[in-house]
Amino acid sequence: MVFRVAVIGAGPSGLTSIKACLDEGLEPTCFESSDDMGGLWKFKEVSEPNRASIYHSLTINSSKEMMCYSDFPIPADYPNYMHHSKILKYFRMYAEHFKLLEHICFQTSVKKVTQRPDFSRTGQWEVVTENKDGLEERHIFEAVICCTGHYTYPNLPLKDFPGIETFEGNYFHSWDYKGTENMYGKRVVVIGIGNSGSDIAVESSKVAEQVYMSTRRGAWVIRQISDNGLPVDMKYTTRFVHILFQLLPVNILNWISEKKINSMYDHTMYALKPKHR
């Protein structure tokens, strides 16, 4: 019996899902709504509705040693922390090497996934797709893998900002940010101290008159490179550290970590120290 699998999305998770299915002798069909693979890492000059969006300067915050597929190492001459263009190039090499592209239906959206009436007996799913011409098709699969990501819809809670309707400046979500072109000489406030907020604050500070960061509770800011030049995630995401987490009390682990992080710069002095450990 042929075991058919629907894979929804041709980003990094979708690609490796196709590969895993082929390794197990299954028959995968991947549906990708855009015209290319790569998901989040496919840069577009203009943000598209219902699709993840990234900015010009974006680099990944995981080192290549930790993020690469185990059966396909990232080229040695690539930087430890890669620009989005390098990441997309790596995914292309992966897809071409394992011949994954022939299993992908581009510009095909999945509209509905339902269990068939005889699901309890057959375990089959009905998948309804729509191509770029608006033509709907129905497909039958024995399994479905959903690889659609979670950066598709920007959260812009305008109701939490009284007076926003009379504000005369520009406001937008980081989903719409592509670069600093519209920030020259302006006063900018970045709300949020996550990865994107930190990136945008640093970038805009080079051209803006003044940049402020607004954060409810501060953050532990960790640099990407450890003392000896190795990527910090490569040095501390190890079996040895995992064993320490099982053996030592959490208060001691927090004290060691915070002492190390504060040796880079004092979080209290810079008003960054959060309430959480």
Buried (B, 14 or more C-beta within 10 A) or exposed (E): EEBBBBBBBBBBBBBBBBBBBBEEEBEBBBBBBBEBBBBBBBBEEEBEEEBBBBBBBBBBEBBBBEBBBEEBEBEEEBEBBBBBEBBBBBBBEBBEEBEBBEBBBBBBBBEEBEEBEEEEEEEBBBBBBBBEEEEEEEBEBBBBBBBBBEBBEEEBEEEEEEEEEEEEEEEEBBBBBBBBEEBEEBEBEBBBBEEBBBBBBEBBBEBBEEBEBEBEEBBBEBEBBBEEEBBBBBBBBEEEEEEBEEEEEEEEBEEEBBEEBBEEEEBEEEEBBEEEE
